[in-house]
Amino acid sequence: MFSRSELEALTLQQLKALCWRYSVKPTGNSSYKSNYIVSLLALPQMAISQFDQGKGIKQPTYKQVLDLGEMLDTIGELTDEQMALIRLTQDKKWLDLPERYKQEQIYRLYRIKLLLTEAYSLINQ
């Protein structure tokens, strides 16, 4: 990440900007460069330690991953006609009411399936 010498070469304003960019608060008094440097140096280890302790973002369980796969199976695959309707929707071609509601529902499910498929692939890497 950052080396101590790299951070010590920065001005107080530059250190403040770095901390602001990464949402890091200085330890102690914000008038001293050293408090910003300590916080920036400790950042990676603290984030990993919090993850290991189960704080913040967590790895889903095996069952939760299986449930995600089951949800994808439940949503199913588009038919050729439904895919054509998706393409029409992407081209801003809308059906009249009340069919438009179904068109929007099909499109939402299509988007959900895309995002869940991407999430499922990332989890299984």
MMTF fields as JSON, N, C-alpha, C and O atoms, coordinates in Angstrom:
{
  "mmtfVersion": "1.0.0",
  "mmtfProducer": "UNKNOWN",
  "numBonds": 499,
  "numAtoms": 500,
  "numGroups": 125,
  "numChains": 1,
  "numModels": 1,
  "chainsPerModel": [1],
  "groupsPerChain": [125],
  "chainIdList": ["A"],
  "bondAtomList": [4, 2, 8, 6, 12, 10, 16, 14, 20, 18, 24, 22, 28, 26, 32, 30, 36, 34, 40, 38, 44, 42, 48, 46, 52, 50, 56, 54, 60, 58, 64, 62, 68, 66, 72, 70, 76, 74, 80, 78, 84, 82, 88, 86, 92, 90, 96, 94, 100, 98, 104, 102, 108, 106, 112, 110, 116, 114, 120, 118, 124, 122, 128, 126, 132, 130, 136, 134, 140, 138, 144, 142, 148, 146, 152, 150, 156, 154, 160, 158, 164, 162, 168, 166, 172, 170, 176, 174, 180, 178, 184, 182, 188, 186, 192, 190, 196, 194, 200, 198, 204, 202, 208, 206, 212, 210, 216, 214, 220, 218, 224, 222, 228, 226, 232, 230, 236, 234, 240, 238, 244, 242, 248, 246, 252, 250, 256, 254, 260, 258, 264, 262, 268, 266, 272, 270, 276, 274, 280, 278, 284, 282, 288, 286, 292, 290, 296, 294, 300, 298, 304, 302, 308, 306, 312, 310, 316, 314, 320, 318, 324, 322, 328, 326, 332, 330, 336, 334, 340, 338, 344, 342, 348, 346, 352, 350, 356, 354, 360, 358, 364, 362, 368, 366, 372, 370, 376, 374, 380, 378, 384, 382, 388, 386, 392, 390, 396, 394, 400, 398, 404, 402, 408, 406, 412, 410, 416, 414, 420, 418, 424, 422, 428, 426, 432, 430, 436, 434, 440, 438, 444, 442, 448, 446, 452, 450, 456, 454, 460, 458, 464, 462, 468, 466, 472, 470, 476, 474, 480, 478, 484, 482, 488, 486, 492, 490, 496, 494],
  "bondOrderList": [1, 1, 1, 1, 1, 1, 1, 1, 1, 1, 1, 1, 1, 1, 1, 1, 1, 1, 1, 1, 1, 1, 1, 1, 1, 1, 1, 1, 1, 1, 1, 1, 1, 1, 1, 1, 1, 1, 1, 1, 1, 1, 1, 1, 1, 1, 1, 1, 1, 1, 1, 1, 1, 1, 1, 1, 1, 1, 1, 1, 1, 1, 1, 1, 1, 1, 1, 1, 1, 1, 1, 1, 1, 1, 1, 1, 1, 1, 1, 1, 1, 1, 1, 1, 1, 1, 1, 1, 1, 1, 1, 1, 1, 1, 1, 1, 1, 1, 1, 1, 1, 1, 1, 1, 1, 1, 1, 1, 1, 1, 1, 1, 1, 1, 1, 1, 1, 1, 1, 1, 1, 1, 1, 1],
  "groupList": [{"groupName": "MET", "atomNameList": ["N", "CA", "C", "O"], "elementList": ["N", "C", "C", "O"], "formalChargeList": [0, 0, 0, 0], "bondAtomList": [1, 0, 2, 1, 3, 2], "bondOrderList": [1, 1, 2], "singleLetterCode": "M", "chemCompType": "L-PEPTIDE LINKING"}, {"groupName": "PHE", "atomNameList": ["N", "CA", "C", "O"], "elementList": ["N", "C", "C", "O"], "formalChargeList": [0, 0, 0, 0], "bondAtomList": [1, 0, 2, 1, 3, 2], "bondOrderList": [1, 1, 2], "singleLetterCode": "F", "chemCompType": "L-PEPTIDE LINKING"}, {"groupName": "SER", "atomNameList": ["N", "CA", "C", "O"], "elementList": ["N", "C", "C", "O"], "formalChargeList": [0, 0, 0, 0], "bondAtomList": [1, 0, 2, 1, 3, 2], "bondOrderList": [1, 1, 2], "singleLetterCode": "S", "chemCompType": "L-PEPTIDE LINKING"}, {"groupName": "ARG", "atomNameList": ["N", "CA", "C", "O"], "elementList": ["N", "C", "C", "O"], "formalChargeList": [0, 0, 0, 0], "bondAtomList": [1, 0, 2, 1, 3, 2], "bondOrderList": [1, 1, 2], "singleLetterCode": "R", "chemCompType": "L-PEPTIDE LINKING"}, {"groupName": "GLU", "atomNameList": ["N", "CA", "C", "O"], "elementList": ["N", "C", "C", "O"], "formalChargeList": [0, 0, 0, 0], "bondAtomList": [1, 0, 2, 1, 3, 2], "bondOrderList": [1, 1, 2], "singleLetterCode": "E", "chemCompType": "L-PEPTIDE LINKING"}, {"groupName": "LEU", "atomNameList": ["N", "CA", "C", "O"], "elementList": ["N", "C", "C", "O"], "formalChargeList": [0, 0, 0, 0], "bondAtomList": [1, 0, 2, 1, 3, 2], "bondOrderList": [1, 1, 2], "singleLetterCode": "L", "chemCompType": "L-PEPTIDE LINKING"}, {"groupName": "ALA", "atomNameList": ["N", "CA", "C", "O"], "elementList": ["N", "C", "C", "O"], "formalChargeList": [0, 0, 0, 0], "bondAtomList": [1, 0, 2, 1, 3, 2], "bondOrderList": [1, 1, 2], "singleLetterCode": "A", "chemCompType": "L-PEPTIDE LINKING"}, {"groupName": "THR", "atomNameList": ["N", "CA", "C", "O"], "elementList": ["N", "C", "C", "O"], "formalChargeList": [0, 0, 0, 0], "bondAtomList": [1, 0, 2, 1, 3, 2], "bondOrderList": [1, 1, 2], "singleLetterCode": "T", "chemCompType": "L-PEPTIDE LINKING"}, {"groupName": "GLN", "atomNameList": ["N", "CA", "C", "O"], "elementList": ["N", "C", "C", "O"], "formalChargeList": [0, 0, 0, 0], "bondAtomList": [1, 0, 2, 1, 3, 2], "bondOrderList": [1, 1, 2], "singleLetterCode": "Q", "chemCompType": "L-PEPTIDE LINKING"}, {"groupName": "LYS", "atomNameList": ["N", "CA", "C", "O"], "elementList": ["N", "C", "C", "O"], "formalChargeList": [0, 0, 0, 0], "bondAtomList": [1, 0, 2, 1, 3, 2], "bondOrderList": [1, 1, 2], "singleLetterCode": "K", "chemCompType": "L-PEPTIDE LINKING"}, {"groupName": "CYS", "atomNameList": ["N", "CA", "C", "O"], "elementList": ["N", "C", "C", "O"], "formalChargeList": [0, 0, 0, 0], "bondAtomList": [1, 0, 2, 1, 3, 2], "bondOrderList": [1, 1, 2], "singleLetterCode": "C", "chemCompType": "L-PEPTIDE LINKING"}, {"groupName": "TRP", "atomNameList": ["N", "CA", "C", "O"], "elementList": ["N", "C", "C", "O"], "formalChargeList": [0, 0, 0, 0], "bondAtomList": [1, 0, 2, 1, 3, 2], "bondOrderList": [1, 1, 2], "singleLetterCode": "W", "chemCompType": "L-PEPTIDE LINKING"}, {"groupName": "TYR", "atomNameList": ["N", "CA", "C", "O"], "elementList": ["N", "C", "C", "O"], "formalChargeList": [0, 0, 0, 0], "bondAtomList": [1, 0, 2, 1, 3, 2], "bondOrderList": [1, 1, 2], "singleLetterCode": "Y", "chemCompType": "L-PEPTIDE LINKING"}, {"groupName": "VAL", "atomNameList": ["N", "CA", "C", "O"], "elementList": ["N", "C", "C", "O"], "formalChargeList": [0, 0, 0, 0], "bondAtomList": [1, 0, 2, 1, 3, 2], "bondOrderList": [1, 1, 2], "singleLetterCode": "V", "chemCompType": "L-PEPTIDE LINKING"}, {"groupName": "PRO", "atomNameList": ["N", "CA", "C", "O"], "elementList": ["N", "C", "C", "O"], "formalChargeList": [0, 0, 0, 0], "bondAtomList": [1, 0, 2, 1, 3, 2], "bondOrderList": [1, 1, 2], "singleLetterCode": "P", "chemCompType": "L-PEPTIDE LINKING"}, {"groupName": "GLY", "atomNameList": ["N", "CA", "C", "O"], "elementList": ["N", "C", "C", "O"], "formalChargeList": [0, 0, 0, 0], "bondAtomList": [1, 0, 2, 1, 3, 2], "bondOrderList": [1, 1, 2], "singleLetterCode": "G", "chemCompType": "PEPTIDE LINKING"}, {"groupName": "ASN", "atomNameList": ["N", "CA", "C", "O"], "elementList": ["N", "C", "C", "O"], "formalChargeList": [0, 0, 0, 0], "bondAtomList": [1, 0, 2, 1, 3, 2], "bondOrderList": [1, 1, 2], "singleLetterCode": "N", "chemCompType": "L-PEPTIDE LINKING"}, {"groupName": "ILE", "atomNameList": ["N", "CA", "C", "O"], "elementList": ["N", "C", "C", "O"], "formalChargeList": [0, 0, 0, 0], "bondAtomList": [1, 0, 2, 1, 3, 2], "bondOrderList": [1, 1, 2], "singleLetterCode": "I", "chemCompType": "L-PEPTIDE LINKING"}, {"groupName": "ASP", "atomNameList": ["N", "CA", "C", "O"], "elementList": ["N", "C", "C", "O"], "formalChargeList": [0, 0, 0, 0], "bondAtomList": [1, 0, 2, 1, 3, 2], "bondOrderList": [1, 1, 2], "singleLetterCode": "D", "chemCompType": "L-PEPTIDE LINKING"}],
  "groupTypeList": [0, 1, 2, 3, 2, 4, 5, 4, 6, 5, 7, 5, 8, 8, 5, 9, 6, 5, 10, 11, 3, 12, 2, 13, 9, 14, 7, 15, 16, 2, 2, 12, 9, 2, 16, 12, 17, 13, 2, 5, 5, 6, 5, 14, 8, 0, 6, 17, 2, 8, 1, 18, 8, 15, 9, 15, 17, 9, 8, 14, 7, 12, 9, 8, 13, 5, 18, 5, 15, 4, 0, 5, 18, 7, 17, 15, 4, 5, 7, 18, 4, 8, 0, 6, 5, 17, 3, 5, 7, 8, 18, 9, 9, 11, 5, 18, 5, 14, 4, 3, 12, 9, 8, 4, 8, 17, 12, 3, 5, 12, 3, 17, 9, 5, 5, 5, 7, 4, 6, 12, 2, 5, 17, 16, 8],
  "groupIdList": [1, 2, 3, 4, 5, 6, 7, 8, 9, 10, 11, 12, 13, 14, 15, 16, 17, 18, 19, 20, 21, 22, 23, 24, 25, 26, 27, 28, 29, 30, 31, 32, 33, 34, 35, 36, 37, 38, 39, 40, 41, 42, 43, 44, 45, 46, 47, 48, 49, 50, 51, 52, 53, 54, 55, 56, 57, 58, 59, 60, 61, 62, 63, 64, 65, 66, 67, 68, 69, 70, 71, 72, 73, 74, 75, 76, 77, 78, 79, 80, 81, 82, 83, 84, 85, 86, 87, 88, 89, 90, 91, 92, 93, 94, 95, 96, 97, 98, 99, 100, 101, 102, 103, 104, 105, 106, 107, 108, 109, 110, 111, 112, 113, 114, 115, 116, 117, 118, 119, 120, 121, 122, 123, 124, 125],
  "secStructList": [7, 7, 7, 2, 2, 2, 2, 2, 6, 1, 7, 2, 2, 2, 2, 2, 2, 2, 2, 2, 2, 6, 6, 7, 7, 7, 1, 1, 7, 6, 6, 7, 2, 2, 2, 2, 2, 2, 2, 2, 2, 2, 2, 2, 2, 2, 2, 2, 2, 2, 2, 2, 6, 6, 7, 1, 1, 7, 7, 7, 7, 2, 2, 2, 2, 2, 2, 2, 2, 2, 2, 2, 2, 2, 2, 7, 7, 7, 7, 2, 2, 2, 2, 2, 2, 2, 2, 2, 2, 2, 6, 6, 7, 7, 7, 7, 6, 6, 2, 2, 2, 2, 2, 2, 2, 2, 2, 2, 2, 2, 2, 2, 2, 2, 2, 2, 2, 2, 2, 2, 2, 2, 2, 6, 7],
  "xCoordList": [0.836, 0.0, 0.885, 1.467, 0.961, 1.805, 3.007, 2.91, 4.134, 5.294, 5.337, 4.808, 5.964, 6.059, 6.79, 6.365, 7.888, 8.661, 7.841, 7.931, 7.053, 6.189, 5.176, 4.932, 4.593, 3.601, 4.249, 3.677, 5.429, 6.111, 6.525, 6.703, 6.677, 7.05, 5.861, 6.044, 4.656, 3.461, 3.22, 3.644, 2.531, 2.15, 0.933, 0.288, 0.635, -0.54, -1.808, -2.693, -1.894, -3.071, -3.197, -4.297, -2.091, -2.121, -2.529, -3.269, -2.049, -2.432, -3.922, -4.607, -4.413, -5.846, -6.662, -7.688, -6.203, -6.912, -6.919, -7.935, -5.797, -5.726, -6.688, -7.417, -6.682, -7.585, -9.036, -9.873, -9.334, -10.7, -11.081, -12.189, -10.177, -10.452, -10.771, -11.65, -10.07, -10.254, -11.122, -11.21, -11.762, -12.656, -11.953, -12.503, -10.748, -9.946, -9.879, -9.647, -10.085, -9.977, -8.591, -8.061, -8.006, -6.687, -6.806, -7.824, -5.764, -5.745, -5.33, -4.316, -6.089, -5.721, -5.968, -6.93, -5.082, -5.201, -4.979, -3.983, -5.917, -5.822, -4.861, -4.784, -4.134, -3.164, -1.793, -0.923, -1.595, -0.276, -0.265, -1.164, 0.767, 0.93, 1.016, 0.478, 1.694, 1.928, 0.624, 0.562, -0.412, -1.691, -2.369, -3.041, -2.198, -2.724, -1.91, -2.46, -0.6, 0.298, 0.0, -0.083, -0.16, -0.459, -1.758, -1.83, -2.772, -4.065, -3.955, -4.521, -3.237, -3.096, -2.261, -2.551, -1.235, -0.404, -1.167, -0.965, -2.039, -2.778, -4.008, -4.557, -4.435, -5.685, -5.809, -6.797, -4.877, -5.064, -5.178, -6.028, -4.316, -4.347, -5.643, -6.193, -6.128, -7.381, -8.551, -9.406, -8.596, -9.691, -9.702, -10.762, -8.543, -8.447, -8.782, -9.463, -8.314, -8.612, -10.116, -10.669, -10.771, -12.223, -12.944, -13.899, -12.501, -13.099, -12.943, -13.895, -11.742, -11.479, -12.319, -12.662, -12.652, -13.457, -14.957, -15.762, -15.336, -16.754, -17.439, -18.666, -16.663, -17.231, -17.364, -16.527, -18.419, -18.601, -19.0, -19.888, -18.358, -18.69, -18.285, -17.232, -19.149, -18.913, -19.061, -19.79, -18.363, -18.473, -19.786, -20.055, -20.617, -21.847, -21.528, -20.474, -22.457, -22.276, -22.517, -23.053, -22.114, -22.319, -23.805, -24.187, -24.646, -26.094, -26.636, -27.49, -26.151, -26.61, -26.228, -26.998, -25.051, -24.633, -25.539, -25.942, -25.859, -26.78, -28.158, -28.798, -28.62, -29.912, -29.901, -30.899, -28.791, -28.661, -28.767, -29.438, -28.107, -28.212, -29.63, -30.099, -30.319, -31.712, -32.605, -33.522, -32.337, -33.106, -32.905, -33.857, -31.672, -31.403, -32.166, -32.719, -32.196, -32.951, -34.438, -35.107, -34.961, -36.378, -36.729, -37.78, -35.863, -36.126, -36.181, -37.0, -35.331, -35.373, -34.676, -33.953, -34.917, -34.3, -35.361, -36.528, -34.943, -35.847, -36.146, -35.29, -37.367, -37.688, -37.167, -36.776, -37.158, -36.712, -37.59, -37.096, -38.897, -39.824, -39.609, -39.69, -39.339, -39.077, -37.773, -37.682, -36.775, -35.514, -35.733, -35.138, -36.583, -36.906, -37.594, -37.316, -38.496, -39.173, -38.172, -38.307, -37.181, -36.123, -35.384, -35.128, -35.049, -34.333, -35.192, -34.688, -36.48, -37.384, -37.422, -37.424, -37.45, -37.468, -36.184, -36.228, -35.048, -33.781, -33.74, -33.034, -34.502, -34.607, -35.703, -36.052, -36.255, -37.305, -38.598, -39.304, -38.903, -40.168, -41.106, -40.851, -42.184, -43.064, -44.42, -44.958, -44.954, -46.311, -47.288, -46.912, -48.541, -49.577, -49.948, -49.71, -50.53, -51.026, -52.185, -52.914, -52.419, -51.734, -50.573, -49.875, -50.342, -49.254, -47.883, -46.926, -47.805, -46.52, -46.021, -44.817, -46.931, -46.529, -45.836, -44.831, -46.372, -45.747, -44.405, -43.449, -44.333, -43.077, -42.006, -40.873, -42.368, -41.422, -41.042, -39.891, -42.0, -41.723, -40.74, -39.805, -40.955, -40.046, -38.651, -37.65, -38.595, -37.299, -36.581, -35.374, -37.319, -36.712, -36.156, -35.045, -36.924, -36.451, -35.214, -34.305, -35.184, -34.011, -32.782, -31.715, -32.943, -31.827, -31.399, -30.207, -32.383, -32.087, -31.284, -30.301, -31.7, -30.996, -29.555, -28.632, -29.359, -27.997, -27.127, -25.999, -27.653, -26.874, -26.629, -25.533, -27.645, -27.46, -26.458, -25.662, -26.498, -25.547, -24.125, -23.203, -23.955, -22.63, -22.178, -21.027, -23.094, -22.763, -22.408, -21.442, -23.168, -22.929, -21.554, -20.83, -21.205, -19.89, -18.761, -17.743, -18.947, -17.916, -17.745, -16.622, -18.842, -18.772, -18.045, -17.324, -18.227, -17.656, -16.24, -15.719, -15.614, -14.232, -13.263, -12.055],
  "yCoordList": [-1.179, 0.0, 1.248, 1.628, 1.861, 3.045, 2.693, 1.893, 3.302, 3.152, 4.374, 5.433, 4.214, 5.328, 6.508, 7.655, 6.227, 7.319, 8.036, 9.254, 7.275, 7.874, 8.819, 9.913, 8.404, 9.238, 10.431, 11.52, 10.236, 11.337, 12.444, 13.589, 12.12, 13.122, 14.008, 15.045, 13.602, 14.368, 15.499, 15.436, 16.532, 17.637, 17.227, 16.216, 18.023, 17.76, 17.777, 16.94, 18.722, 18.808, 17.562, 17.043, 17.09, 15.881, 14.657, 13.8, 14.581, 13.474, 13.541, 12.519, 14.754, 14.931, 14.481, 13.817, 14.844, 14.454, 12.933, 12.356, 12.29, 10.825, 10.174, 9.246, 10.663, 10.113, 10.335, 9.45, 11.493, 11.768, 10.813, 10.277, 10.599, 9.707, 8.289, 7.64, 7.808, 6.434, 6.34, 5.278, 7.448, 7.492, 7.036, 6.261, 7.519, 7.172, 8.392, 9.512, 8.155, 9.235, 9.192, 8.114, 10.358, 10.361, 9.905, 10.133, 9.268, 8.9, 10.135, 10.759, 10.486, 11.639, 12.971, 13.138, 13.917, 15.298, 15.398, 14.9, 16.046, 16.153, 17.246, 17.536, 17.85, 18.89, 18.319, 19.033, 17.034, 16.434, 15.424, 14.593, 15.515, 14.572, 13.132, 12.22, 12.94, 11.575, 10.828, 9.611, 11.538, 10.878, 10.389, 9.357, 11.112, 10.668, 9.488, 8.526, 9.577, 8.521, 7.201, 6.158, 7.238, 6.021, 5.387, 4.173, 6.21, 5.685, 5.06, 3.995, 5.706, 5.175, 3.897, 2.985, 3.828, 2.62, 1.433, 0.292, 1.702, 0.628, 0.173, -0.894, 0.965, 0.699, -0.718, -1.385, -1.218, -2.556, -3.662, -4.545, -3.61, -4.651, -4.597, -5.637, -3.402, -3.267, -3.824, -4.515, -3.53, -4.018, -5.544, -6.162, -6.145, -7.612, -8.223, -9.246, -7.609, -8.098, -8.06, -9.003, -6.977, -6.868, -7.956, -8.55, -8.222, -9.288, -10.637, -11.413, -10.91, -12.178, -12.329, -13.446, -11.21, -11.238, -11.275, -11.337, -11.237, -11.265, -9.913, -9.844, -8.843, -7.494, -6.994, -7.294, -6.231, -5.66, -6.709, -7.522, -6.694, -7.606, -9.033, -9.258, -9.991, -11.388, -12.303, -11.998, -13.419, -14.452, -15.206, -15.641, -15.373, -16.154, -17.619, -18.129, -18.274, -19.692, -20.524, -20.039, -21.767, -22.692, -22.816, -22.845, -22.89, -23.002, -21.759, -21.87, -20.59, -19.355, -19.323, -18.842, -19.83, -19.906, -20.873, -20.602, -22.007, -22.963, -22.346, -22.574, -21.559, -20.88, -19.893, -19.749, -19.228, -18.302, -19.061, -18.611, -20.205, -21.041, -21.527, -21.59, -21.873, -22.317, -21.181, -21.408, -19.964, -18.813, -18.609, -18.313, -18.766, -18.647, -19.709, -19.424, -20.935, -22.005, -21.681, -21.951, -21.103, -20.752, -19.691, -19.767, -18.711, -17.654, -18.248, -17.828, -19.205, -19.892, -19.137, -18.168, -19.613, -19.034, -18.334, -18.724, -17.31, -16.594, -17.43, -18.163, -17.305, -17.878, -16.916, -15.793, -17.338, -16.453, -15.209, -14.106, -15.394, -14.259, -13.294, -12.077, -13.837, -12.974, -12.199, -11.033, -12.84, -12.143, -11.032, -9.96, -11.282, -10.238, -9.064, -7.906, -9.369, -8.312, -7.527, -6.313, -8.207, -7.533, -6.554, -5.413, -6.996, -6.111, -4.909, -3.791, -5.139, -4.021, -3.046, -1.83, -3.585, -2.748, -1.927, -0.743, -2.544, -1.82, -0.721, 0.275, -0.911, 0.111, 1.126, 1.938, 1.079, 2.012, 1.869, 2.852, 0.665, 0.367, -0.219, -1.305, 0.487, 0.094, -0.366, 0.172, -1.364, -1.819, -0.848, -0.065, -0.912, -0.114, -0.754, -1.941, 0.053, -0.477, -1.418, -1.154, -2.456, -2.943, -3.885, -4.31, -4.23, -5.156, -4.594, -5.338, -3.277, -2.652, -3.087, -3.238, -3.286, -3.74, -5.094, -5.318, -5.994, -7.312, -7.178, -7.877, -6.275, -6.028, -5.562, -6.042, -4.633, -4.135, -5.233, -5.308, -6.083, -7.181, -8.176, -8.626, -8.511, -9.431, -8.819, -9.506, -7.526, -6.861, -6.834, -7.068, -6.549, -6.552, -7.928, -8.039, -8.976, -10.335, -10.673, -11.351, -10.202, -10.398, -9.744, -10.353, -8.493, -7.776, -8.468, -8.607, -8.9, -9.616, -10.867, -11.162, -11.6, -12.841, -12.531, -13.244, -11.476, -11.101, -10.796, -11.279, -10.0, -9.602, -10.779, -10.922, -11.624, -12.799, -13.774, -14.386, -13.916, -14.797, -14.286, -15.065, -12.976, -12.386, -12.604, -12.96, -12.386, -12.601, -14.063, -14.352, -14.966, -16.401, -16.786, -17.568, -16.233, -16.514, -15.978, -16.644, -14.773, -14.183, -14.971, -15.159, -15.429, -16.192, -17.508, -17.967, -18.117, -19.438, -19.395, -20.428, -18.241, -18.148, -18.635, -18.632],
  "zCoordList": [0.0, 0.0, 0.0, -1.016, 1.169, 1.318, 2.185, 3.115, 1.864, 2.752, 3.672, 3.337, 4.817, 5.76, 5.119, 5.26, 4.415, 3.803, 2.725, 2.57, 1.995, 0.973, 1.623, 1.113, 2.735, 3.419, 4.113, 4.134, 4.676, 5.361, 4.398, 4.813, 3.131, 2.129, 1.735, 1.098, 2.111, 1.751, 2.747, 3.901, 2.274, 3.157, 3.982, 3.704, 4.993, 5.827, 4.974, 5.153, 4.055, 3.177, 2.298, 2.111, 1.769, 0.94, 1.762, 1.279, 2.992, 3.872, 4.208, 4.239, 4.459, 4.724, 3.516, 3.663, 2.328, 1.102, 0.927, 0.538, 1.212, 1.129, 2.118, 1.769, 3.341, 4.354, 3.957, 4.135, 3.429, 2.986, 1.858, 1.848, 0.915, -0.219, 0.234, -0.333, 1.241, 1.699, 2.955, 3.572, 3.333, 4.508, 5.78, 6.563, 5.973, 7.147, 8.058, 7.603, 9.352, 10.331, 10.96, 11.226, 11.197, 11.837, 13.289, 13.943, 13.776, 15.196, 15.978, 15.663, 16.975, 17.804, 17.125, 16.374, 17.403, 16.954, 15.442, 14.917, 14.754, 13.293, 12.834, 11.64, 13.757, 13.391, 13.067, 12.568, 13.349, 13.181, 12.037, 11.91, 11.216, 10.103, 10.589, 9.962, 11.706, 12.196, 12.469, 12.291, 12.896, 13.172, 11.888, 11.894, 10.813, 9.515, 8.992, 8.455, 9.156, 8.669, 9.372, 8.723, 10.688, 11.453, 10.955, 10.761, 10.753, 10.288, 8.904, 8.658, 8.007, 6.646, 6.617, 5.843, 7.449, 7.494, 8.087, 7.671, 9.053, 9.728, 8.944, 9.217, 7.987, 7.269, 6.704, 7.015, 5.9, 5.315, 6.36, 6.247, 7.382, 8.407, 9.208, 9.569, 9.485, 10.231, 9.435, 9.989, 8.142, 7.299, 7.255, 7.36, 7.102, 7.046, 8.4, 8.467, 9.472, 10.816, 11.092, 11.658, 10.694, 10.871, 10.086, 10.587, 8.874, 8.06, 8.755, 8.837, 9.253, 9.945, 11.212, 11.6, 11.858, 13.081, 12.793, 13.723, 11.527, 11.173, 11.267, 11.336, 11.271, 11.294, 9.863, 9.013, 9.602, 8.269, 7.251, 7.507, 6.114, 5.013, 5.392, 5.989, 5.03, 5.414, 4.206, 3.262, 4.254, 3.223, 3.444, 4.564, 2.396, 2.578, 2.863, 2.484, 3.535, 3.842, 2.583, 1.587, 2.656, 1.537, 1.215, 0.045, 2.249, 2.044, 1.339, 0.46, 1.714, 1.081, -0.396, -1.228, -0.721, -2.128, -2.88, -4.011, -2.249, -2.876, -3.078, -4.104, -2.094, -2.22, -3.389, -4.095, -3.587, -4.712, -6.032, -6.96, -6.112, -7.309, -7.529, -8.666, -6.44, -6.551, -7.049, -7.839, -6.587, -7.055, -8.552, -9.275, -9.016, -10.451, -11.234, -12.296, -10.711, -11.372, -11.408, -12.406, -10.327, -10.256, -11.29, -11.927, -11.458, -12.446, -13.845, -14.662, -14.127, -15.414, -16.528, -16.298, -17.747, -18.945, -19.785, -19.787, -20.488, -21.388, -22.628, -23.124, -23.112, -24.418, -25.482, -25.163, -26.717, -27.805, -27.882, -28.113, -27.687, -27.762, -26.59, -26.761, -25.415, -24.262, -24.449, -24.065, -25.034, -25.307, -26.319, -26.208, -27.302, -28.281, -27.588, -27.896, -26.648, -25.898, -25.042, -24.891, -24.491, -23.724, -24.633, -24.247, -25.819, -26.76, -27.143, -27.258, -27.337, -27.625, -26.446, -26.634, -25.252, -24.051, -23.961, -23.628, -24.255, -24.231, -25.286, -25.13, -26.357, -27.405, -27.106, -27.963, -25.874, -25.423, -26.223, -26.447, -26.645, -27.325, -26.279, -25.759, -25.966, -24.876, -25.381, -26.348, -24.713, -24.981, -24.323, -23.451, -24.752, -24.106, -22.77, -22.544, -21.898, -20.63, -20.906, -21.862, -20.187, -18.995, -19.31, -18.389, -20.6, -20.944, -20.597, -20.382, -20.546, -20.227, -18.844, -18.64, -17.908, -16.573, -16.642, -15.967, -17.458, -17.622, -18.329, -17.993, -19.311, -20.014, -19.022, -19.054, -18.15, -17.151, -16.161, -15.732, -15.795, -14.872, -15.489, -14.827, -16.748, -17.446, -17.535, -17.335, -17.835, -17.94, -16.589, -16.526, -15.501, -14.162, -13.818, -13.299, -14.104, -13.822, -14.646, -14.165, -15.874, -16.732, -16.096, -16.023, -15.636, -15.005, -13.709, -13.433, -12.92, -11.675, -11.981, -11.301, -12.999, -13.358, -13.772, -13.378, -14.56, -14.959, -13.74, -13.639, -12.824, -11.654, -10.713, -10.17, -10.518, -9.668, -10.283, -9.569, -11.602, -12.284, -12.094, -11.853, -12.205, -11.988, -10.543, -10.294, -9.594, -8.183, -7.926, -7.221, -8.483, -8.303, -8.847, -8.23, -10.001, -10.593, -9.715, -9.527, -9.18, -8.318, -7.027, -6.559, -6.451, -5.201, -5.413, -4.527, -6.572, -6.833, -7.396, -7.818, -7.412, -7.904, -6.866, -7.1]
}
